Amino acid sequence: MLQRIQTIYLLLIVFLGGLACYFQIDFLLPYYMQFKPFAILIFTLALGLVPILAFITIFIFKKRNLQIKLIWIIIFLILIYYFTTLYACIGLHVDVKEIFTNFSLYFNLVNLILCDLAIRAIKKDENLVRAADRLR
């Protein structure tokens, strides 16, 4: 479990996702308070579920296909988060440059890259297991 490289990627996603939750809710929530409650719900769910799902994904190391599906869900949640942020900026007539100057907004961009690397490593493990099964 811990000796696999995708575990390191997923732990980094948990760490950066937690930092993103902490800093972005503090920075962006005043903007969302002026907006619709549905957007606030989507924003907090998309932001909060990323580290939780990444942590759960670490411990499903025997089910590699399920791991890949959960990582795709994490990618989808990160994209939803960015779309709701842009939607709120447009709806509140806030300058997008003001929102995107916050450094913590880029944590999720790093998470997207880490998700891609984790998927590649899991597929590599899956191919290795299939090759070992063929030899038996």
URHUHU-V820168 format. One record per pair of residues at least 4 apart in sequence whose C-alpha atoms are under 8 Angstrom apart, sorted by the first residue. I is the first residue (numbers start at 0). GAP is how many residues later the second one is. Records with the same first field share a line. If there is no record, write none. Layout:
# URHUHU-V820168
I = GAP ; GAP
This chain:
# URHUHU-V820168
0 = 6 ; 57 ; 58 ; 60
1 = 5 ; 6
2 = 4
3 = 4
4 = 4 ; 113 ; 116
5 = 4 ; 111 ; 112 ; 113 ; 115 ; 116
6 = 4 ; 51 ; 111
7 = 4
8 = 4 ; 105 ; 106 ; 108 ; 109
9 = 4 ; 44 ; 45 ; 47 ; 48 ; 104 ; 105 ; 108
10 = 4 ; 43 ; 44 ; 47
11 = 4 ; 99 ; 102
12 = 4 ; 37 ; 38 ; 41 ; 98 ; 101 ; 102
13 = 4 ; 36 ; 37 ; 38 ; 40 ; 41
14 = 4 ; 36
15 = 4 ; 35 ; 91 ; 92 ; 95
16 = 4 ; 30 ; 31 ; 33 ; 34 ; 90 ; 91 ; 94
17 = 4 ; 30 ; 33
18 = 4 ; 85 ; 88
19 = 4 ; 5 ; 27 ; 84 ; 85 ; 87 ; 88
20 = 4 ; 26 ; 27
21 = 4
22 = 4 ; 81
23 = 4 ; 5 ; 80 ; 81
24 = 4 ; 19
25 = 4
26 = 75
27 = 4 ; 71
28 = 4 ; 11
29 = 4
30 = 4 ; 57 ; 61
31 = 4 ; 7 ; 8 ; 56
32 = 4 ; 7
33 = 58
34 = 4 ; 5 ; 53 ; 56 ; 57
35 = 4
36 = 4
37 = 4
38 = 4 ; 45 ; 49
39 = 4
40 = 4
41 = 4 ; 38 ; 39 ; 42
42 = 4 ; 37 ; 38 ; 41 ; 42
43 = 4
44 = 4
45 = 4 ; 31 ; 32 ; 34 ; 35
46 = 30 ; 31 ; 34
47 = 4
48 = 4 ; 25 ; 28
49 = 4 ; 24 ; 27 ; 28
50 = 4
51 = 4
52 = 4 ; 17 ; 18 ; 21
53 = 4 ; 16 ; 17 ; 20
54 = 4
55 = 4
56 = 4 ; 10 ; 13 ; 14
57 = 9
59 = 4 ; 6 ; 7
60 = 6
62 = 4
63 = 4 ; 58 ; 59 ; 62
64 = 4
65 = 4
66 = 4 ; 55
67 = 4 ; 51 ; 54
68 = 4
69 = 4
70 = 4 ; 44 ; 48
71 = 4 ; 43
72 = 4
73 = 4 ; 41
74 = 4 ; 37 ; 40
75 = 4
76 = 4
77 = 4 ; 30 ; 34
78 = 4
79 = 4
80 = 4
81 = 4
82 = 4
83 = 4
84 = 4
85 = 4 ; 10
86 = 4
87 = 4
88 = 4 ; 5 ; 6 ; 7 ; 10
89 = 4
93 = 4 ; 5
94 = 4
95 = 4
96 = 4
97 = 4
99 = 5
101 = 4
102 = 4
104 = 4
105 = 4
106 = 4
107 = 4
108 = 4
109 = 4
110 = 4
111 = 4
112 = 4
113 = 4
114 = 4
115 = 4
116 = 4
117 = 4
118 = 4
119 = 4
120 = 4
121 = 4
122 = 4
123 = 4
124 = 4
125 = 4
126 = 4
127 = 4
128 = 4
129 = 4
130 = 4
131 = 4
